[in-house]
């Protein structure tokens, strides 16, 4: 597949790239593998994307960037976290599927602090799309976003409707892959804990038998 892409010189089709991500999900033992795979695929698939990142909440509730493809994405994410505002935070906290587009950051009026500092950091075009864990059971809608996929470029007016649709489709698939990977990891951890508990129980039983034999203790003692 990869050879075909290089031979034709075509941008990878979103569905083909999602197939790559599906294989990565199958092979990944932890969520981190999916996150890094998503950032990489996003740059390959979304036309005009120069750098990509993932915004997710940390253990303490703070916003973090667990995966990114370039320093530009890391810098812009950090600026938004420090300012407490910006497209990545708007998409990450949305109550519905959201894509936030910034055609030219220096002209942006919604987030003046980011407009000034972001342009200095080298970004002009920005697009952030929501990541959801999946549908809310019985609610007929979706849960609040759990994070965002962010795309950056140093030139203005790079992202449009076509790029937005591709990014939303990729974000949807990635959110499902993340949810499935977390479920598999949780099941694996539960099995490890059960195995450890069973092994501990065996050791305790052996020790109990030795004490009963050597000291003539009863099971209750």
C-alpha distance (Angstrom), angle and dihedral (degrees) to the residues before:
residue distance angle dihedral
X1 . . .
X2 3.76 . .
X3 3.81 91.0 .
X4 3.81 90.3 51.7
X5 3.80 91.0 53.8
X6 3.77 93.2 50.4
X7 3.79 92.6 45.8
X8 3.79 94.8 52.0
X9 3.79 95.2 39.0
X10 3.78 89.4 -136.1
X11 3.79 127.2 145.2
X12 3.84 106.1 -106.9
X13 3.79 112.4 -97.3
X14 3.83 112.8 -112.6
X15 3.79 93.4 -120.7
X16 3.80 92.5 50.2
X17 3.78 90.3 49.9
X18 3.78 89.7 49.2
X19 3.78 87.9 55.3
X20 3.79 87.8 56.9
X21 3.79 89.3 50.1
X22 3.81 90.4 49.4
X23 3.78 90.4 55.9
X24 3.79 89.6 47.7
X25 3.80 89.4 51.9
X26 3.78 90.7 51.6
X27 3.79 92.0 50.1
X28 3.82 97.9 39.8
X29 3.77 116.8 98.5
X30 3.79 93.6 -167.7
X31 3.79 137.6 33.2
X32 3.80 90.3 -110.9
X33 3.79 89.8 72.2
X34 3.79 91.4 57.1
X35 3.81 92.5 47.6
X36 3.79 94.3 53.2
X37 3.80 90.4 44.4
X38 3.80 91.1 51.8
X39 3.81 93.9 51.4
X40 3.80 90.7 49.9
X41 3.82 94.5 46.7
X42 3.81 91.7 46.8
X43 3.80 91.9 59.9
X44 3.81 90.3 48.3
X45 3.79 96.1 46.4
X46 3.82 107.9 35.0
X47 3.78 107.2 74.1
X48 3.78 111.9 -124.3
X49 3.81 96.4 17.3
X50 3.79 109.2 140.5
X51 3.82 96.9 172.9
X52 3.80 135.5 7.0
X53 3.78 137.9 -163.9
X54 3.80 142.9 174.8
X55 3.81 122.6 -126.3
X56 3.81 114.6 -155.5
X57 3.81 134.5 156.4
X58 3.80 116.4 -99.1
X59 3.79 127.8 -134.8
X60 3.80 90.6 -88.5
X61 3.80 94.5 47.6
X62 3.81 94.4 -101.2
X63 3.80 120.0 129.3
X64 3.78 116.4 -102.6
X65 3.81 139.7 -178.6
X66 3.81 104.9 -136.2
X67 3.81 94.0 172.3
X68 3.82 135.0 24.4
X69 3.80 138.8 155.0
X70 3.78 102.2 -144.5
X71 3.79 144.0 15.9
X72 3.81 90.7 -108.9
X73 3.81 90.7 64.9
X74 3.78 92.7 44.5
X75 3.81 92.4 50.0
X76 3.81 94.5 47.8
X77 3.79 92.6 47.7
X78 3.80 91.0 50.8
X79 3.81 91.4 50.2
X80 3.80 90.9 53.7
X81 3.81 93.5 47.6
X82 3.81 90.5 50.5
X83 3.82 92.3 48.3
X84 3.80 92.9 43.0
X85 3.78 90.7 -133.1
X86 3.77 142.9 72.3
X87 3.81 142.6 100.0
X88 3.80 95.3 -66.6
X89 3.83 92.0 54.6
X90 3.80 92.6 44.0
X91 3.79 91.3 53.2
X92 3.82 92.8 41.3
X93 3.81 92.7 56.3
X94 3.81 99.5 37.8
X95 3.81 122.0 129.5
X96 3.80 92.9 -145.3
X97 3.78 137.4 29.5
X98 3.78 103.6 -64.2
X99 3.79 136.6 -179.2
X100 3.79 116.1 -169.8
X101 3.82 114.6 -160.9
X102 3.78 127.3 -167.3
X103 3.80 112.1 -171.3
X104 3.80 96.7 -172.1
X105 3.79 119.3 5.6
X106 3.84 98.2 -154.7
X107 3.83 88.7 59.2
X108 3.81 94.4 47.5
X109 3.83 113.0 122.4
X110 3.83 99.9 179.2
X111 3.80 93.4 71.4
X112 3.82 109.8 23.1
X113 3.81 94.8 174.4
X114 3.77 92.0 54.0
X115 3.81 90.9 43.2
X116 3.78 91.9 59.2
X117 3.79 100.3 38.3
X118 3.81 96.6 35.6
X119 3.78 93.8 55.7
X120 3.79 89.4 49.7
X121 3.81 88.6 52.6
X122 3.79 89.5 56.5
X123 3.82 105.4 -99.5
X124 3.81 125.6 126.5
X125 3.83 106.8 155.2
X126 3.81 119.9 48.1
X127 3.79 132.7 176.6
X128 3.81 126.8 176.6
X129 3.81 125.0 -177.9
X130 3.80 129.0 -169.8
X131 3.79 124.4 -104.6
X132 3.79 115.6 -149.3
X133 3.80 129.1 -169.6
X134 3.80 90.0 -138.6
X135 3.80 141.3 -81.8
X136 3.78 119.8 -28.9
X137 3.80 105.5 -113.5
X138 3.80 111.5 -117.0
X139 3.80 93.5 -4.2
X140 3.78 97.7 95.0
X141 3.79 91.0 -133.8
X142 3.77 142.8 56.3
X143 3.75 132.9 -74.0
X144 3.77 123.6 -114.2
X145 3.78 112.9 -72.0
X146 3.80 115.7 -90.3
X147 3.79 94.8 -154.9
X148 3.78 143.8 -41.0
X149 3.78 143.6 -99.6
X150 3.81 110.3 -132.5
X151 3.80 129.2 -160.3
X152 3.79 127.7 -169.5
X153 3.79 140.2 -174.7
X154 3.80 133.5 -179.4
X155 3.83 92.4 -134.2
X156 3.80 127.3 72.4
X157 3.82 127.2 -110.7
X158 3.80 95.7 16.4
X159 3.81 99.1 134.4
X160 3.80 124.8 63.7
X161 3.80 139.7 155.7
X162 3.80 95.0 -63.9
X163 3.80 92.4 52.2
X164 3.81 89.8 45.3
X165 3.81 92.6 54.1
X166 3.80 91.9 48.4
X167 3.80 91.8 49.4
X168 3.81 92.6 48.5
X169 3.80 91.3 50.5
X170 3.79 91.2 49.0
X171 3.81 91.5 46.8
X172 3.81 91.1 51.8
X173 3.77 92.8 52.1
X174 3.80 92.4 43.5
X175 3.81 92.2 52.1
X176 3.81 90.2 53.5
X177 3.80 90.9 47.8
X178 3.81 90.8 49.9
X179 3.80 92.2 49.4
X180 3.80 91.5 49.4
X181 3.81 92.9 47.0
X182 3.80 91.9 49.8
X183 3.80 90.4 50.2
X184 3.79 91.2 50.5
X185 3.80 91.4 47.5
X186 3.80 91.4 49.0
X187 3.80 90.5 50.6
X188 3.79 90.4 48.6
X189 3.81 92.2 49.7
X190 3.80 90.7 49.4
X191 3.80 90.0 51.7
X192 3.81 90.8 48.9
X193 3.82 90.1 50.3
X194 3.81 91.2 48.9
X195 3.80 91.7 48.8
X196 3.80 90.5 49.0
X197 3.81 91.0 48.4
X198 3.78 91.4 50.5
X199 3.80 91.3 48.7
X200 3.81 90.1 49.1
X201 3.80 90.5 49.5
X202 3.82 90.1 53.3
X203 3.81 91.9 51.6
X204 3.82 91.2 47.9
X205 3.80 90.2 50.1
X206 3.79 91.5 51.1
X207 3.81 91.7 49.3
X208 3.80 90.5 47.9
X209 3.80 90.6 52.9
X210 3.80 92.3 50.8
X211 3.81 92.5 50.3
X212 3.80 91.9 48.1
X213 3.76 91.7 49.9
X214 3.81 98.4 43.8
X215 3.79 99.8 37.6
X216 3.79 100.2 27.3
X217 3.80 90.6 -121.4
X218 3.77 121.3 164.4
X219 3.80 120.4 -124.5
X220 3.80 89.6 -105.5
X221 3.81 92.1 52.8
